[in-house]
Amino acid sequence: MNGNALSGQGGILVAVVPGQPVAVLEEAARLADDLDVPLVCANVDTDRYLVSSYVDGTVVALPYDPDLPETEEARFDPDLEAHIRRFLDGRGIPYVLQQLAGDPAWSLSRLADDMEARYIVVGTREAGLRGSLREFFNGSVGVHLAHRQHRPVIVVPLNPVPGAQKLPWEEPPA
């Protein structure tokens, strides 16, 4: 099924990334199943920028880094595709894979508008000081989406910090 096949159906948009725990896809699939709507699994290549996109879901993107090869058509990561298909096939939930490029929040928001998504589902970033600091300084995709578009954003916690434990960017106790 291509991206155009789900256009205007009000499905669930889920952001997927290589190495992401299955919890994000699992929650998005559960929501799509509960609401009886299709699921769009979108991966955003942040190393490339969007040149154009077509109604069939094809995305043309070029790398920001001039040393990277200039293959124009963005391709969905084959390992990520296999992971998603293993999880979703046989569950009776219609789904498509969509490759995007550029800023994740902007790209996801644009796709959500195009497909008239009911919800956007994202996961938190990896745990640990490095991932948390990157999210703190760059801002999370979920926060950007919540402030820059109108539909509900569901953030799936991937590795929550226990209540009494300090968050990685907080000052250690004196």
C-alpha positions in Angstrom: 0.0 0.0 0.0 1.4 3.4 -0.8 1.1 6.6 1.2 -1.6 7.9 -1.1 -3.8 4.9 -0.3 -4.3 6.2 3.2 -4.7 9.8 2.4 -7.7 11.4 4.2 -8.5 8.3 6.2 -7.7 9.8 9.6 -5.2 7.1 10.6 -2.5 7.0 13.2 0.9 8.3 12.4 3.8 6.7 14.2 7.4 7.9 14.1 9.8 4.9 13.8 13.6 4.8 14.0 16.1 2.1 13.7 16.9 0.4 17.0 13.7 1.8 18.6 12.1 -0.5 21.2 9.0 -2.1 19.9 6.9 -0.4 22.6 6.2 2.7 20.3 5.0 0.6 17.4 3.0 -1.6 19.8 1.2 1.4 21.3 0.5 2.9 17.9 -0.8 -0.4 16.6 -3.0 -0.9 19.6 -4.5 2.6 19.1 -5.0 2.0 15.4 -6.7 -1.3 16.1 -8.9 0.2 18.9 -10.0 3.0 16.5 -10.2 0.8 13.5 -8.0 3.1 11.4 -4.9 2.5 9.4 -1.3 3.0 10.7 1.4 5.0 8.9 4.9 4.2 10.0 7.2 7.1 9.2 10.9 7.3 9.4 12.7 10.7 9.0 16.2 10.9 7.7 17.6 13.9 9.5 20.8 13.8 7.4 18.9 14.8 4.3 16.6 17.6 3.2 13.4 17.3 1.3 13.6 18.4 -2.4 10.1 17.2 -3.4 7.5 14.6 -2.7 4.9 12.9 -4.9 1.4 11.7 -4.3 2.6 8.0 -4.5 4.6 8.6 -1.4 8.0 8.9 -3.2 10.3 11.4 -1.5 13.2 13.1 -3.2 15.9 14.2 -0.8 19.5 15.3 -0.9 22.2 15.1 1.8 23.2 18.1 3.9 26.8 16.8 3.9 28.3 17.3 0.5 30.6 14.3 1.0 27.6 11.9 1.2 26.4 10.3 -2.1 23.7 12.3 -3.9 21.2 9.5 -4.3 18.0 11.5 -4.6 15.2 9.0 -3.8 14.9 8.4 -0.1 14.6 4.7 0.7 13.1 3.2 3.8 15.7 1.4 5.9 15.4 -2.3 5.0 16.2 -3.6 8.5 13.6 -1.2 10.0 11.1 -2.3 7.4 11.7 -6.0 8.2 11.3 -5.3 11.9 8.0 -3.4 11.3 6.6 -6.1 9.0 7.5 -8.9 11.5 5.6 -7.0 14.2 2.6 -5.9 12.2 2.0 -8.6 9.6 -0.9 -10.9 10.5 -2.5 -8.4 13.0 -5.2 -7.2 10.6 -4.1 -3.6 10.9 -3.7 -1.9 7.5 -0.4 0.0 7.4 2.1 1.7 5.1 5.7 2.7 5.5 6.6 6.3 4.6 10.2 7.7 4.3 10.6 11.4 5.1 13.6 13.7 5.2 14.6 16.8 7.1 13.4 18.2 10.4 11.5 15.4 12.2 8.8 17.6 13.7 8.1 19.5 10.5 8.2 16.4 8.3 5.8 14.5 10.6 3.5 17.4 11.0 3.3 17.8 7.2 2.6 14.1 6.7 -0.1 14.2 9.5 -1.8 17.1 7.6 -1.6 15.2 4.3 -3.1 12.0 5.7 -5.5 13.8 8.1 -4.0 11.8 11.0 -6.1 11.5 14.2 -3.0 11.2 16.4 0.8 11.2 16.1 2.7 8.7 18.2 6.4 9.2 19.1 8.8 7.7 21.6 11.2 9.3 23.9 14.8 9.3 23.1 17.4 6.8 24.4 18.1 6.9 28.1 21.3 8.2 29.6 23.0 11.5 30.0 24.0 11.9 26.3 20.5 11.2 24.9 18.8 13.3 27.6 21.1 16.2 27.1 20.7 16.1 23.4 16.9 16.1 23.9 17.1 18.9 26.4 19.1 21.2 24.2 17.6 20.3 20.8 14.1 19.9 22.1 12.1 16.7 21.8 10.2 15.9 18.6 7.1 15.4 20.8 7.4 18.9 22.3 7.9 20.5 18.9 4.9 18.6 17.6 2.7 19.5 20.5 3.4 23.2 20.0 3.4 23.5 16.2 0.3 21.6 15.0 -3.2 20.9 16.2 -3.6 17.2 16.6 -2.9 15.2 19.8 0.6 13.8 20.3 1.1 10.6 22.2 4.6 10.2 23.7 5.5 6.6 24.6 8.1 6.5 27.5 10.8 4.1 26.5 12.9 4.2 29.7 11.4 6.3 32.3 13.4 7.5 35.3 12.0 6.4 38.6 10.2 9.1 40.6 12.9 9.6 43.2 15.8 9.6 40.8 17.1 12.8 39.4 16.7 13.4 35.7 20.1 13.3 33.8 20.2 17.1 33.2 19.3 18.0 36.8 22.0 19.1 39.2 23.2 16.4 41.5 22.1 16.9 45.1 24.5 19.2 47.1 
